[in-house]
Amino acid sequence: MAAPSRTSWKGFIKLSLISVPVKAFTANETSGEVHLNQLHKGCNSRIKYQKVCPEHGELKSEAIVSGYEYTKDQYVVVDPDELDKLRTKTDRAVSIDGFIPADAVDGLYFSGKTHYLLPDGVAGARPYALLREGMVKNEVCAIAQVVMSGREQLVLVRPHGKMLVMTALHYPQRVRKADEFEEEVDDIELKPAEVALTNTLIGASKLETFDLDSYSDQYVTKLKKVIELKVAGKEIVQAPDHEEPKILNLMDALKKSVAEAQARLAGAPAANGDSDGEAPASKKLAPSAGRKKGTRKVEGE
């Protein structure tokens, strides 16, 4: 299958004296999103956002420049061409600072923007393949910096199948430290029976297989359903809430949860667990091969 024709960026992966020409394609798919417009509540007319100068009225985009307020009501205009003069050819490179273990960067720092990097031209094919193979064999990824969208970004480059992918990272200064929140978490002395039941529950709830493709954005699904009903002039009916069983205490909740999880594994109706924190011998964890994959019904579908 041919690669998409529209690239997000072109440049080089630079490692010491080696330059690998690459082209980047965004991995973030937005075509499935549903965008709502803001309307006037009284007449349903669409709200317009006009760019207005207090002295000259509404302006066209080409009449607008960017500026920085260095003191009250005093601005210095910053032209994109002036920024380009400060950039060197190396700004078009994904400059690898070094290699780190594949799990060295916590997902907390991932910005959510990922690009597929493909070799750009025949000349880049072999060094690209060598770099990817070396990263796989050594179980490492690369920490690098690159200029994209007009600003320098910290990125993580890692192998993915036959390709390399590049994920933008938040700089540490942009991520709030966990210390200020951990103070709100009390140190709790856990009871052995609670720990045993929790471990049993986790064991019974492990997924034999995990398929990320089986998950979908239910907000979008339900929003589309609402739109279809409104267009058809139908009434939106409140989906029924399933009443939660009343659990008297944590131990009761754990026992009931364990019984239900083990029943799902065995494909049998749920039963109450024993009071000593252990499941009955007949309800021990079933082999993972016995797990049946089920489907989940979503209200509104």
C-alpha positions in Angstrom: 0.0 0.0 0.0 1.4 3.4 -1.0 2.2 5.9 1.8 -0.1 8.9 2.2 0.8 11.7 -0.2 0.7 14.5 2.3 3.7 14.7 4.7 3.6 16.7 7.9 7.3 17.4 7.9 10.5 16.5 6.1 14.0 16.4 7.5 16.7 14.1 8.8 17.4 11.8 11.7 20.9 12.9 12.8 23.1 10.5 14.8 26.7 11.6 15.1 27.9 11.9 11.5 25.0 9.9 10.1 22.0 11.6 8.6 18.9 9.6 7.6 16.5 11.5 5.4 12.9 10.9 6.6 9.4 12.2 6.1 6.8 12.4 8.9 3.1 11.6 8.8 0.9 12.3 11.7 -0.4 9.3 13.6 -3.3 11.2 15.1 -6.5 10.6 13.3 -9.1 13.4 13.7 -11.6 12.6 10.9 -13.9 10.7 13.3 -14.4 13.7 15.6 -17.7 15.4 15.8 -17.4 19.2 16.0 -20.2 21.3 17.4 -20.8 24.9 16.5 -21.8 27.7 18.9 -25.2 29.1 18.1 -27.3 32.0 19.5 -29.8 30.4 21.9 -32.6 32.6 20.7 -32.5 32.1 16.9 -29.9 29.3 16.3 -27.8 31.6 14.2 -24.1 30.6 14.2 -21.8 32.7 16.3 -19.0 34.4 14.3 -15.6 35.2 15.6 -14.4 38.4 13.9 -10.9 39.8 14.3 -11.4 43.4 15.0 -9.0 46.3 15.5 -10.4 49.0 17.9 -9.3 51.7 15.5 -9.8 50.1 12.1 -12.6 47.6 12.6 -12.6 44.1 11.1 -9.4 42.9 9.6 -8.4 40.2 7.0 -5.9 37.6 8.1 -3.1 39.0 5.9 -3.3 42.3 7.8 -2.5 40.6 11.2 1.0 40.1 12.6 2.3 38.6 15.8 3.7 40.6 18.6 5.0 40.4 22.1 3.9 42.8 24.9 7.2 43.8 26.6 5.6 46.5 28.7 2.0 47.7 29.2 0.5 48.4 25.7 3.9 48.4 24.1 4.6 45.6 21.5 7.4 44.4 19.4 6.4 42.7 16.2 7.9 39.3 15.5 8.0 38.3 11.9 8.2 34.6 10.9 11.0 35.4 8.5 13.0 36.8 11.3 12.6 33.6 13.3 13.8 31.7 10.2 17.0 33.7 10.2 17.8 32.3 13.7 17.4 28.7 12.5 20.2 26.6 11.0 20.0 23.6 8.7 20.3 21.4 11.7 16.9 22.6 12.8 15.5 20.3 10.1 17.1 17.4 11.9 15.8 15.1 14.6 19.0 15.4 16.5 19.5 12.3 18.7 21.1 13.1 22.0 21.5 9.5 22.9 19.7 6.2 23.6 17.9 5.2 26.7 16.0 2.0 27.8 12.7 1.6 26.1 10.7 2.2 29.3 12.9 5.1 30.6 10.3 7.8 30.0 7.1 7.8 32.0 3.9 8.1 29.9 3.1 11.1 32.0 5.4 13.1 29.7 3.8 12.0 26.4 2.1 14.9 24.8 -0.2 12.8 22.6 1.3 13.9 19.3 2.9 11.1 17.4 4.3 10.9 13.9 5.3 7.9 11.7 8.8 8.4 10.3 9.5 6.8 6.9 12.7 6.8 4.9 12.7 9.6 2.3 14.1 8.3 -0.9 16.4 5.3 -1.7 19.4 6.9 0.0 17.7 6.8 3.3 16.4 3.2 3.2 19.6 1.4 4.4 20.6 3.7 7.3 17.0 3.8 8.3 16.8 0.0 8.5 20.1 -0.2 10.3 19.0 2.3 12.9 15.6 0.6 13.5 17.2 -2.8 13.7 19.9 -1.6 16.2 17.3 0.0 18.4 15.2 -3.3 18.4 18.2 -5.5 19.2 19.4 -3.2 22.0 15.9 -2.6 23.4 16.4 1.1 23.4 14.7 4.3 22.1 16.2 7.6 21.3 15.8 10.9 23.0 16.1 13.8 20.5 15.1 17.4 19.8 13.6 18.7 16.6 12.0 22.0 15.4 8.4 21.4 14.3 5.5 23.8 13.9 8.0 26.7 14.4 9.3 25.6 17.8 11.8 23.2 19.3 10.3 20.0 20.7 11.7 17.2 22.8 10.8 13.9 21.2 11.1 10.1 21.7 12.0 8.0 18.7 11.3 4.3 19.0 10.8 1.3 16.7 7.3 0.2 15.9 6.9 -2.8 13.5 9.0 -2.0 10.4 9.0 1.7 11.1 10.2 4.3 13.5 7.7 6.5 15.3 8.4 9.9 16.9 6.4 11.1 19.9 6.5 14.6 21.3 7.2 14.9 25.0 6.3 17.6 27.5 9.4 19.3 28.9 9.7 18.4 32.7 9.0 22.1 33.5 5.6 21.7 31.9 4.5 18.8 34.0 3.4 19.3 37.6 5.4 17.2 40.0 3.7 14.4 41.8 5.0 15.4 45.2 2.4 18.2 45.7 -0.4 15.6 45.2 1.1 12.7 47.0 0.8 14.6 50.3 -3.0 14.2 49.9 -2.7 10.4 50.0 -2.7 9.0 53.5 -0.6 6.0 54.5 -3.0 3.2 55.3 -2.1 0.1 57.2 -3.7 -2.7 55.1 -5.1 -5.9 56.5 -3.7 -9.2 55.2 -7.2 -10.4 54.3 -7.9 -7.3 52.3 -4.6 -7.7 50.5 -5.3 -11.3 49.7 -8.7 -10.6 48.4 -7.5 -7.7 46.2 -4.7 -9.9 44.7 -7.3 -12.6 44.0 -9.6 -10.1 42.4 -6.8 -8.7 40.2 -5.8 -12.2 39.2 -9.3 -13.1 38.3 -9.7 -9.9 36.3 -6.6 -10.3 34.1 -7.3 -10.2 30.4 -6.1 -13.2 28.5 -5.8 -11.1 25.4 -5.9 -7.3 25.0 -7.0 -5.7 21.8 -6.9 -1.9 21.9 -9.0 -1.8 18.7 -12.0 -3.2 20.6 -12.3 0.2 22.4 -14.0 3.1 20.8 -14.9 6.7 21.8 -18.4 6.2 23.2 -18.9 9.9 23.6 -18.7 10.3 19.8 -21.0 7.3 19.3 -23.6 8.7 21.7 -23.3 12.2 20.3 -23.9 10.9 16.8 -27.0 9.0 18.1 -28.3 12.2 19.7 -27.8 14.2 16.5 -29.6 11.5 14.4 -32.5 11.5 16.8 -32.7 15.3 16.8 -32.6 15.5 13.0 -35.3 12.9 12.8 -37.4 14.9 15.3 -37.5 12.2 17.8 -37.4 12.6 21.6 -34.2 11.8 23.6 -35.1 9.2 26.2 -33.0 8.9 29.4 -31.1 5.7 29.4 -31.9 3.6 32.5 -29.4 3.5 35.3 -28.6 0.0 36.6 -28.9 0.1 40.4 -25.7 -0.8 42.1 -26.0 -3.4 44.9 -25.7 -2.0 48.4 -22.4 -3.1 49.9 -22.0 -2.7 53.6 -18.2 -2.6 53.9 -15.0 -3.0 51.9 -14.5 -6.7 52.7 -18.1 -7.5 51.5 -17.4 -5.6 48.3 -14.1 -7.4 47.7 -15.7 -10.8 48.3 -18.6 -10.1 46.0 -16.3 -8.7 43.3 -14.0 -11.8 43.6 -17.0 -14.1 43.3 -18.3 -12.3 40.2 -14.9 -12.2 38.5 -14.3 -15.9 39.1 -17.8 -16.7 37.9 -17.0 -14.8 34.7 -13.8 -16.9 34.2 -15.6 -20.1 34.8 -18.7 -19.1 32.7 -21.0 -19.7 35.7 -23.4 -17.6 37.7 -21.8 -15.5 40.4 -21.7 -16.9 43.9 -20.7 -15.4 47.3 -17.1 -15.8 48.3 -16.1 -17.4 51.7 -15.6 -15.1 54.7 -12.0 -16.0 55.3 -10.6 -14.2 52.3 -10.1 -17.3 50.2 -12.4 -18.5 47.4 -13.9 -22.0 47.7 -11.8 -24.8 46.2 -14.4 -25.3 43.4 -14.1 -21.6 42.5 -10.3 -21.2 42.3 -9.0 -19.3 39.3 -9.8 -21.2 36.1 -7.0 -21.7 33.6 -6.7 -18.7 31.3 -7.6 -20.8 28.3 -11.1 -21.2 29.7 -11.9 -17.5 29.5 -14.6 -16.6 27.1 -14.5 -13.3 25.3 -17.8 -11.4 25.6 -19.2 -8.2 24.1 -20.5 -5.2 26.0 -23.7 -3.6 25.1 -23.7 0.2 25.2 -26.8 2.3 25.9 -27.9 4.3 22.9 -26.4 2.0 20.2 
